[in-house]
Structure formats: C-alpha cells, structure tokens
Amino acid sequence: MRLLLDEMLSPEIAEQLRQRGHDVQAIAASEHAELDDPEVLDLARSQQRAVVTNNVRDFRPLHIAAVHPAGPGHYGMIFMSGRFRRTKADTGRIVAALEAKLTAYPGVDALSNAEEWL
C-alpha cells in the first residue's frame, strides 16, 4: 500500500516512513497543499494511494460515495482516532501505527474501497 497524508499531518511522518522503505507522500510538503478534500481523494486515486486523515466528517462521505456501485472507488482510507494528537510528541506513535497498517496491507490495492482506523 502507498499512502497520501492529508494536510493536517506532518511531512515528518512521511519522511520517517520513507526512511523505513515505504512509499508515503504528505500533502503539506507538496504543491497540492491547497486542494480541497474531493481533490485530495482524486489525487490519491490517480497515484494509487490510500488517504490518511483525521478529517472523518468530510472524508467518510467521500468514501461512501466512492464505493457506491456507480462510484469511482479508491485505494483505501485510514482514519485517525482522537487518541492520536498531531503533536511532535505523537509523531513516533503515528509512524508506528501507520507502519503496522502498511505491513498488514502490503499490496497497492490491498485496502481498495475499504477503511481502517488507527
């Protein structure tokens, strides 16, 4: 699985995961920082990436629409629960939790049209 971290997640998380051999990009460290949520999902789809976000309110409806029989599908969504704060102190915990998901879902399409939670 390949990941695209939504804008609220630190590029440091992506960097640490890349150092561990994973293909992870961060919206906040790219020219795509101004994309709205549907555009983020479109970008992830075009790059065959699962989206990682704590923005459940906006991305859960996008997930449901994408997996509808007439929907375009997606390569997965990983939602972060409130127990993960987005502080420097929690970066290591987030990296470890995402690495566990990357290990559990090794194929590009292993989480296609599904959702997981950290």
C-alpha positions in Angstrom: 0.0 0.0 0.0 1.1 3.5 -0.7 -0.1 6.5 1.4 -1.0 10.1 1.0 -1.1 12.0 4.3 -3.8 14.7 4.4 -2.8 18.3 5.0 -3.0 18.2 8.8 -0.4 15.5 9.1 3.2 16.5 9.4 5.6 15.8 6.5 7.9 14.4 9.1 5.6 11.3 9.4 6.0 10.7 5.7 9.8 11.2 5.9 10.2 8.7 8.7 8.1 6.1 6.9 10.1 6.7 3.7 13.3 6.1 5.7 11.8 2.7 6.6 11.2 1.8 3.0 7.6 2.8 2.5 6.1 4.9 -0.3 4.4 7.8 1.5 3.7 11.4 0.5 2.4 14.3 2.5 0.1 16.9 1.1 1.6 19.6 3.4 5.0 19.1 1.7 3.8 19.3 -1.9 2.4 21.7 -4.4 -1.1 20.2 -3.6 -1.4 21.9 -0.2 -4.4 24.0 -1.4 -6.5 21.1 -2.7 -10.0 20.6 -1.2 -11.0 17.2 0.1 -12.5 15.7 -3.1 -9.4 16.8 -5.0 -7.2 15.1 -2.4 -9.1 11.9 -2.9 -8.8 12.3 -6.7 -5.1 12.8 -6.3 -4.8 9.8 -4.1 -6.8 7.7 -6.6 -4.6 8.9 -9.5 -1.5 7.9 -7.6 -2.9 4.6 -6.3 -2.6 5.8 -2.7 -4.7 5.3 0.4 -5.5 8.6 2.2 -4.6 9.0 5.9 -6.7 11.7 7.6 -8.3 12.6 10.9 -11.0 14.5 9.0 -13.6 11.8 9.3 -16.5 14.3 8.9 -15.5 15.2 5.3 -13.8 12.0 4.1 -16.3 9.4 5.4 -19.0 10.7 3.0 -16.4 10.8 0.2 -15.6 7.1 1.0 -19.2 6.1 0.9 -19.8 7.9 -2.4 -16.7 6.4 -3.9 -17.6 2.8 -3.1 -21.2 3.1 -4.2 -21.8 0.8 -7.2 -21.6 3.7 -9.6 -18.7 5.3 -7.7 -15.1 5.5 -8.9 -13.6 3.6 -5.9 -10.4 4.4 -4.1 -7.3 2.8 -2.8 -8.3 3.0 0.8 -8.8 5.4 3.7 -7.1 5.3 7.1 -8.9 7.4 9.7 -7.1 8.6 12.8 -9.0 8.4 16.0 -8.9 11.2 18.6 -6.4 9.2 20.7 -3.7 10.4 18.3 -2.8 14.1 18.8 -1.0 15.7 15.9 1.9 16.9 18.0 5.7 16.3 17.7 5.4 14.1 20.8 2.9 11.8 19.0 4.8 11.6 15.7 6.5 8.3 16.7 3.2 6.7 17.7 1.6 7.7 14.4 4.6 6.4 12.4 4.5 3.1 14.3 0.7 2.7 13.8 0.9 3.5 10.1 3.8 1.1 9.6 1.7 -1.6 11.2 -1.0 -0.9 8.6 1.5 -0.8 5.8 2.7 -4.2 6.9 -0.8 -5.6 7.2 -1.8 -4.3 3.7 1.4 -4.8 1.5 -0.2 -4.6 -1.9 -1.1 -1.4 -3.8 -4.7 -2.4 -3.8 -4.8 -4.3 -0.5 -7.1 -1.7 1.1 -9.1 -0.8 -2.0 -12.5 0.6 -1.3 -12.1 -0.1 2.4 -11.4 1.9 5.5 -9.2 1.3 8.5 -8.7 3.1 11.8 -5.6 4.0 13.8 
